[in-house]
Amino acid sequence: MSFGDPNNPYGQPPQQPPAGPPGYGYPQQPGAPQQGYGYPAAPPMSQPYGGGPVLSQMPGITRAAQIMLGVIVLAHVIIAGMYGYALSKWDETMVEAGITGDSEAEAFADLGKGVVVFFLGLAAVFAVLGLVLVLQYAKGGNGVRVCSIVYGSFAIVSGIFTIAAYGLGLVIIIISILLIVFSAKRATADWFRRPRY
């Protein structure tokens, strides 16, 4: 075996041919990093694996949904206050109407009082549940977004029942529809699905 044989594995490596004219062959970039073997490298720590940006601040549409949820909570507090006021004046109103002597009329009056108490409790529960959701917007998961959509749906129903209350029900219906739309947007979904470290 001679060292001059080009197929000799122990010989000197062959010399690179001189570069041809420019534009011939694959263009070489002087600053191109060499690719390694095996799996591709992990992205830098500043770039997440999903490829999307890391949200550090709540998007505007999500903040708007949170504010609308707060307005609905405030409306339910007002409705509960109106029911409470009506309940406090109930017996006085029944005496003025002359319903104190008849047992059947008193039974219907008590039934009406029970309905008012039920709506008062319902408005108070809606206000508390909405307040819990409002406070969970900053740190909650996707369940908060889904509960906001469901809460908005139930708020539409409560707005239908309170539409006669100085137009407050109509305001609740409109804001609830906007709450559902804003909570269903992709930016809001991305906010609630963001990674938490």
C-alpha positions in Angstrom: 0.0 0.0 0.0 1.3 3.3 -0.8 0.4 6.6 0.7 -0.3 8.1 -2.6 -3.4 5.9 -3.2 -6.5 8.1 -3.0 -8.5 5.2 -1.5 -6.1 4.6 1.3 -7.8 5.2 4.7 -4.4 5.9 6.4 -3.2 8.4 3.9 -3.3 12.1 3.9 -6.8 13.7 3.4 -7.4 14.9 -0.1 -6.9 18.5 -0.8 -9.9 20.7 -1.5 -10.2 21.7 -5.1 -9.7 25.4 -5.7 -12.9 27.5 -5.7 -14.4 27.8 -9.1 -15.7 31.0 -10.7 -18.2 32.9 -8.6 -21.8 31.8 -9.0 -20.8 28.2 -9.6 -22.0 25.6 -7.1 -23.7 26.2 -3.7 -23.0 29.7 -2.4 -21.0 29.7 0.8 -21.9 32.2 3.5 -19.0 33.3 5.6 -21.0 33.7 8.9 -23.3 30.7 8.6 -23.2 28.6 11.8 -22.4 24.9 11.3 -25.3 22.5 11.9 -24.7 19.8 14.5 -25.8 16.2 14.5 -28.9 14.7 16.1 -31.9 16.6 17.4 -32.3 20.4 16.8 -31.2 22.6 19.6 -33.8 23.9 22.1 -35.0 27.5 21.5 -33.4 30.2 23.8 -35.1 30.8 27.1 -36.6 34.1 25.9 -38.6 32.2 23.2 -41.3 29.8 24.3 -41.7 26.3 22.8 -45.2 27.2 21.4 -43.7 29.9 19.2 -46.2 32.5 20.3 -45.3 35.5 22.5 -45.4 35.1 26.3 -48.2 37.4 27.6 -47.1 39.4 30.5 -49.9 41.9 30.4 -53.6 41.3 30.0 -54.9 42.1 26.5 -57.2 45.0 26.1 -60.2 42.9 25.0 -59.7 40.7 28.1 -59.6 43.8 30.3 -62.8 45.0 28.7 -64.5 41.7 29.4 -63.3 42.0 33.1 -64.8 45.5 33.3 -68.1 44.4 31.7 -68.2 41.6 34.2 -67.7 44.1 37.0 -70.6 46.2 35.6 -72.9 43.2 35.6 -71.9 42.5 39.2 -72.7 46.1 40.1 -76.1 45.8 38.3 -76.9 42.7 40.3 -76.0 44.5 43.6 -78.4 47.3 42.6 -81.1 44.8 41.7 -80.6 43.0 45.1 -80.9 46.4 46.8 -84.1 47.2 45.0 -85.6 43.8 46.0 -84.4 44.5 49.6 -86.1 47.9 49.6 -89.3 46.4 48.2 -89.1 43.7 50.9 -88.7 46.2 53.7 -91.8 48.1 52.5 -93.8 45.0 51.8 -95.9 44.7 55.0 -96.5 48.5 55.1 -97.7 48.3 51.5 -100.0 45.4 52.3 -101.6 47.3 55.2 -102.2 50.3 52.9 -103.8 48.1 50.3 -106.2 46.6 52.9 -105.0 43.0 52.6 -104.7 42.3 56.3 -108.1 40.8 57.1 -108.6 38.3 54.3 -106.8 35.0 54.8 -106.7 34.2 51.0 -105.4 37.6 50.1 -102.7 37.3 52.8 -101.7 33.9 51.4 -101.2 35.4 48.0 -99.3 38.4 49.5 -97.0 35.9 51.3 -96.5 34.1 48.1 -95.5 37.3 46.4 -93.2 38.1 49.3 -91.6 34.7 48.9 -91.0 35.4 45.2 -89.3 38.7 46.1 -87.1 36.9 48.6 -86.2 34.3 46.0 -85.2 37.0 43.5 -83.3 38.9 46.2 -81.3 35.8 47.0 -80.7 35.0 43.3 -79.4 38.6 42.6 -77.1 38.4 45.7 -75.7 35.0 44.6 -75.1 36.3 41.0 -73.3 39.3 42.5 -71.0 37.1 44.6 -70.3 34.7 41.8 -69.5 37.5 39.4 -67.2 39.2 42.0 -65.3 35.9 42.4 -64.9 35.7 38.6 -63.7 39.4 38.4 -61.1 38.7 41.0 -59.8 35.6 39.2 -59.1 37.3 35.8 -55.5 38.1 36.6 -54.4 34.7 37.8 -57.1 32.2 36.8 -57.0 29.5 34.2 -59.2 28.7 31.2 -62.0 27.7 33.6 -62.5 31.4 34.5 -63.0 32.2 30.8 -65.5 29.4 30.4 -67.3 30.4 33.6 -67.5 34.0 32.3 -69.2 32.9 29.2 -71.7 30.8 31.2 -72.2 33.7 33.7 -72.9 36.0 30.8 -75.5 33.6 29.5 -77.3 33.5 32.8 -77.0 37.2 33.1 -79.0 37.6 29.9 -81.8 35.6 31.5 -81.6 37.7 34.7 -81.7 40.8 32.5 -84.9 39.6 30.8 -86.5 39.2 34.3 -85.4 42.7 35.3 -86.1 44.6 32.1 -88.9 46.5 33.8 -86.5 47.9 36.4 -85.8 51.3 34.9 -84.2 49.8 31.9 -81.5 48.1 34.0 -82.3 44.8 32.5 -81.7 46.0 29.0 -78.3 47.3 30.0 -77.5 43.9 31.6 -78.6 42.1 28.4 -76.4 44.2 26.1 -73.3 44.1 28.4 -73.8 40.3 28.9 -73.8 39.7 25.1 -70.6 41.8 24.8 -69.1 39.8 27.7 -69.7 36.5 26.0 -68.2 37.8 22.7 -65.1 39.2 24.3 -64.6 36.1 26.5 -64.8 33.9 23.4 -62.1 35.8 21.5 -58.7 34.2 20.8 -56.7 36.9 22.7 -58.7 36.1 25.8 -58.3 32.4 25.3 -54.5 32.9 24.9 -54.4 35.0 28.1 -56.1 32.3 30.2 -54.0 29.5 28.6 -50.6 31.3 29.1 -47.9 29.4 30.9 -47.5 30.3 34.5 -44.0 29.9 36.0 
